[in-house]
Every structure is written in structure tokens, then in C-alpha cells.
Amino acid sequence: VALGMARREAEALAPFARVLVRDPGEEARRFELVVAAVEELVPRVEAVSPGLLYVPVEGAVRYYGGEAELADRVAKELDRVAGGRLGGDALIGVADGPFAARWAAGSAAVGEPLVVEDTLAFLSRLDLTTIREAMGGDEMIDTFRWLGVATLGDLARLPRDTLASRFGNHGV
């Protein structure tokens, strides 16, 4: 059984397991501890949803002596809150902008913050499916794949006139 697995599949593999219903209110209440811990280090924290925060780190990076030092400090603070596991189950990513930071965190390992040195190179390697939420589905991604576009870097290298001829002038 793994995270994200369909409920029926998980129940078939582990019929003895008890399935709990998500409680968003409880998740938010528990996540407040994490938000408060990070706010002790960096005062401006944006809680996007339980489990996801964005933290503008410009001033804190100077104060703590660098991005890696700040990320390590956050991991240690979350370790304190989680009770003895470095960063708890937190995935910490540092990059230019929220989108890149979210994918940096998604690429990090528990207890090993990922600091992206070259955000453009990092994003260029990502598969197109990373933009699924922003694009509202798979139809546009399928069209890009048909054009031979597999990564965000491929998309960035497409000539704008190719995009305009395929999709019209709709701000692509």
C-alpha cells in the first residue's frame, strides 16, 4: 500500500487495514504547529494548504548565512516539532519563486533539503505533467507531447510563432 493508491486497490492488498476519512479541519489545526515553528525563523510565512507553505527567504538568507544554512535550520526546527526525526516528514526546497520551490521540495528527500542553484536548468528538466494543475487537465499536455515537447525546457525553446499558429494568440 502506498500514498496516492486507489482506495479499492489498497483495501484489496491490505483488507485488515482501517481506512480513515480525511479531516481537513484537523489537518489545518495540526499544521498550525509547523507554521508557527517556521515563523519563529522567518516572519512572513504563507500557508497555502495543510502541508504546504511558501516562505520568502531573501532577508532570512542573509541573516542565517545562506540558503543551505536556512534550509538546515528549518529542518532542525521541524525536527524539534516532530519529535526527533530530522524535519519530521517535511520536504524542503529552496528556489526562485513558489513554483520552482514547490518542485524543489517535491524532488527533495526527507531530512535533506534541496537548494536549487540554477532554477532555469532545474525547471527545464521537469516533465510537462508538472504544469497539469495550472493548465486544468491533460488535453494541452497531450497536444504539447504531439508537438514533441516533453519537458518545460522543450516548451521554453519552442518558437513563439509555432505556439501562436497552433493555439492562437491567447497568451501562451
C-alpha positions as semicolon CSV with decimal commas, in nm:
position;residue;x (nm);y (nm);z (nm)
1;V;0,000;0,000;0,000
2;A;0,139;0,341;-0,096
3;L;0,036;0,704;-0,081
4;G;-0,192;0,803;-0,366
5;M;-0,308;0,447;-0,432
6;A;-0,676;0,399;-0,513
7;R;-0,876;0,304;-0,204
8;R;-1,014;-0,020;-0,353
9;E;-0,666;-0,131;-0,457
10;A;-0,527;-0,057;-0,111
11;E;-0,815;-0,242;0,058
12;A;-0,757;-0,544;-0,171
13;L;-0,389;-0,554;-0,074
14;A;-0,450;-0,496;0,296
15;P;-0,806;-0,596;0,392
16;F;-0,709;-0,578;0,760
17;A;-0,619;-0,206;0,735
18;R;-0,852;0,059;0,870
19;V;-0,928;0,343;0,628
20;L;-0,964;0,682;0,790
21;V;-1,159;0,968;0,639
22;R;-0,960;1,290;0,588
23;D;-1,042;1,570;0,828
24;P;-0,924;1,897;0,667
25;G;-1,001;2,094;0,983
26;E;-0,783;1,866;1,194
27;E;-0,508;1,875;0,931
28;A;-0,513;2,257;0,937
29;R;-0,508;2,263;1,318
30;R;-0,207;2,031;1,335
31;F;-0,030;2,219;1,057
32;E;-0,050;2,539;1,261
33;L;0,233;2,398;1,476
34;V;0,453;2,374;1,167
35;V;0,360;2,724;1,052
36;A;0,438;2,866;1,396
37;A;0,774;2,686;1,407
38;V;0,879;2,822;1,068
39;E;0,751;3,172;1,159
40;E;0,995;3,169;1,452
41;L;1,276;3,161;1,193
42;V;1,122;3,361;0,907
43;P;0,844;3,603;0,995
44;R;0,646;3,604;0,666
45;V;0,501;3,260;0,601
46;E;0,221;3,188;0,356
47;A;0,030;2,874;0,446
48;V;-0,117;2,760;0,112
49;S;-0,286;2,448;0,248
50;P;-0,219;2,199;0,526
51;G;0,118;2,057;0,432
52;L;0,234;2,337;0,202
53;L;0,398;2,667;0,294
54;Y;0,574;2,931;0,092
55;V;0,838;3,134;0,271
56;P;1,005;3,438;0,114
57;V;1,363;3,389;0,225
58;E;1,560;3,690;0,096
59;G;1,622;3,856;0,434
60;A;1,647;3,529;0,623
61;V;1,915;3,401;0,384
62;R;2,134;3,699;0,471
63;Y;2,060;3,661;0,843
64;Y;2,137;3,287;0,859
65;G;2,431;3,299;0,620
66;G;2,295;3,129;0,310
67;E;2,016;2,922;0,162
68;A;2,159;2,586;0,272
69;E;2,205;2,712;0,628
70;L;1,847;2,843;0,639
71;A;1,705;2,519;0,497
72;D;1,906;2,319;0,753
73;R;1,783;2,545;1,032
74;V;1,420;2,497;0,921
75;A;1,471;2,118;0,907
76;K;1,612;2,121;1,261
77;E;1,321;2,333;1,388
78;L;1,073;2,095;1,228
79;D;1,268;1,808;1,385
80;R;1,204;1,966;1,723
81;V;0,832;1,998;1,648
82;A;0,808;1,645;1,503
83;G;0,982;1,489;1,799
84;G;1,314;1,355;1,685
85;R;1,309;1,290;1,311
86;L;1,508;1,544;1,110
87;G;1,241;1,767;0,964
88;G;0,971;1,516;1,051
89;D;0,831;1,413;0,713
90;A;0,897;1,758;0,568
91;L;1,028;1,804;0,217
92;I;1,213;2,135;0,196
93;G;1,305;2,308;-0,128
94;V;1,463;2,646;-0,193
95;A;1,443;2,801;-0,540
96;D;1,349;3,122;-0,717
97;G;0,971;3,157;-0,696
98;P;0,692;2,945;-0,550
99;F;0,652;2,710;-0,849
100;A;1,020;2,618;-0,858
101;A;1,037;2,593;-0,477
102;R;0,738;2,358;-0,471
103;W;0,904;2,128;-0,726
104;A;1,237;2,152;-0,546
105;A;1,063;2,035;-0,229
106;G;0,893;1,758;-0,426
107;S;1,237;1,647;-0,551
108;A;1,398;1,659;-0,205
109;A;1,436;1,367;0,032
110;V;1,306;1,372;0,389
111;G;1,568;1,536;0,610
112;E;1,772;1,652;0,307
113;P;1,659;1,998;0,191
114;L;1,718;2,069;-0,178
115;V;1,865;2,409;-0,260
116;V;1,840;2,480;-0,632
117;E;2,136;2,680;-0,757
118;D;2,017;2,719;-1,118
119;T;1,638;2,748;-1,122
120;L;1,614;2,768;-1,502
121;A;1,814;2,448;-1,550
122;F;1,616;2,275;-1,275
123;L;1,279;2,368;-1,426
124;S;1,395;2,285;-1,779
125;R;1,439;1,917;-1,683
126;L;1,087;1,881;-1,538
127;D;0,830;1,681;-1,728
128;L;0,530;1,868;-1,870
129;T;0,297;1,696;-1,624
130;T;0,425;1,936;-1,357
131;I;0,202;2,205;-1,507
132;R;-0,113;1,990;-1,505
133;E;-0,278;2,186;-1,222
134;A;-0,220;2,523;-1,386
135;M;-0,342;2,402;-1,726
136;G;-0,657;2,236;-1,596
137;G;-0,606;1,889;-1,739
138;D;-0,424;1,671;-1,986
139;E;-0,557;1,794;-2,322
140;M;-0,296;2,071;-2,359
141;I;-0,019;1,843;-2,232
142;D;-0,118;1,579;-2,489
143;T;-0,102;1,843;-2,762
144;F;0,244;1,954;-2,650
145;R;0,362;1,591;-2,650
146;W;0,224;1,555;-3,004
147;L;0,446;1,852;-3,095
148;G;0,746;1,665;-2,950
149;V;0,756;1,866;-2,628
150;A;0,835;1,651;-2,322
151;T;0,986;1,892;-2,066
152;L;0,937;2,251;-1,958
153;G;1,272;2,327;-2,122
154;D;1,142;2,193;-2,455
155;L;0,837;2,415;-2,417
156;A;1,050;2,720;-2,346
157;R;1,260;2,654;-2,658
158;L;0,959;2,635;-2,892
159;P;0,944;2,937;-3,120
160;R;0,659;3,166;-3,018
161;D;0,523;3,167;-3,375
162;T;0,481;2,787;-3,354
163;L;0,273;2,825;-3,038
164;A;0,069;3,111;-3,187
165;S;-0,006;2,913;-3,505
166;R;-0,118;2,607;-3,304
167;F;-0,307;2,777;-3,020
168;G;-0,383;3,129;-3,144
169;N;-0,275;3,442;-2,960
170;H;-0,413;3,351;-2,619
171;G;-0,114;3,441;-2,406
172;V;0,071;3,110;-2,434
